[in-house]
Amino acid sequence: MSNFLERVNEVTQGTLVGVAMTLAREVGIFEILAKTDYPLTSNQVAVAGGLKERYVRELLGCLSTAKLVQISETENGDFQYSLEDGTEEALNGRPGAFLGFCSVMASVFDSVKDCIYKDGPISLRYTDQLQEVLDRKSRINAPGIAKIFLEQIPDLKTKLEEGIDVIEFGSGKGRLCATLAQQFPNSRFVASEAVPDLVQANKDRWAHIPNLTFSLDDLCGIPEVPDKYYDWVFCCDVIHDLPDPVAALQGIKRMLRQPNGLLTFIDVSTSGSPLVDRGDMTVASYYALGTFFCIPESYQRHDSLALGPCSGRQRIASLAQKAGFQVYDSISENKNPSQSIQVSMDVDVSQTSPLSMILDLE
């Protein structure tokens, strides 16, 4: 068999099992197995979850064959299923969060396919289902990202403790902004989004946090003279989703309170070249996510830049420079491109509009 056919089989089989694994997780099969200290039959799992046994049996057959679930046989010939140590931790961490994208990709498959054709629509905005998956991911990542900000940005913690004005653009369901607002009650936080329903939902969700307010903004259309200025602006996985990232960065620059206002953003870090990244399935996964979510979201106009998540750290840095920021590149100690912090970029301290870029390949 040729290498191509071997890879096709490997990727196709992995995709099929991955979708089955996503379904099993969403109907609670993994949670049921994790809560027991002894193996369960498919019927016991079905009863515990209010599920149809025949479907449960088929899913467990898939997962046990793929060695994702442990399987044993009783003296009566019944199969019993259990999880190996560490499975629950993995599913509640970053790998589990990414599983949620499978079902969303399936739900928008036909819509994205229509976008690809020359005579089809050019964009597809983020769906409520995707926002739920992103919030699930944020629930896992928010504490770590907050810690990264405080460790990577000089004097930020002191300033937040004393009290400054902060805004997060593209806040999604607001979890990261809420995390920081609760940690630093003397500072004033704004969670900004471009979707009216999302802004209203965040107002209802986080109403108990007194120093957190909410704003509806078009990041690519910041006024020449902003209504308000901020000491710190931040966003996560947003820049590559914008139709005009340079205009957005220029707009943010106008919003920074001089002379010490700071912009920080986190984005995905790749080489920017599928040739260089060839064989890295993490990067390949980001190209897939880009196809289904990031390109459709950012391709809002025919002249949209539509960066995608794999445009590369150098290109993102060059866009920041084009927007008026002077950036220097400081590689962190962790140089494994598939692990968290790879690159931290900060503006020359002599400049009046500092920029901190933390590019993160998750």
Secondary structure, 3 states (H helix, E strand, C coil): CCHHHHHHHHHHHHHHHHHHHHHHHHCCHHHHHHCCCCCECHHHHHHHHCCCHHHHHHHHHHHHHCCCCEEEECCCCCEEEECCCCHHHHHCCHHHHHHHHHHHHHHCHHHHHHHHCCCCCCCCCCCHHHHHHHHHHHHHHHHHHHHHHHHHCCCHHHHHHHCCEEEEECCCCCHHHHHHHHHCCCCEEEEEECCHHHHHHHHHHCCCCCCEEEEECCHHHCCCCCCCCECEEEEECCHHHCCCHHHHHHHHHHHECCCCCEEEEEECCCCCCCCCCCCCHHHHHHHHHHHHHHHHHHCCCCCCCCCCCCCCHHHHHHHHHHCCCCEEEEECCCCCCCCCEEEEEEECCCCCCCEEEEEECC
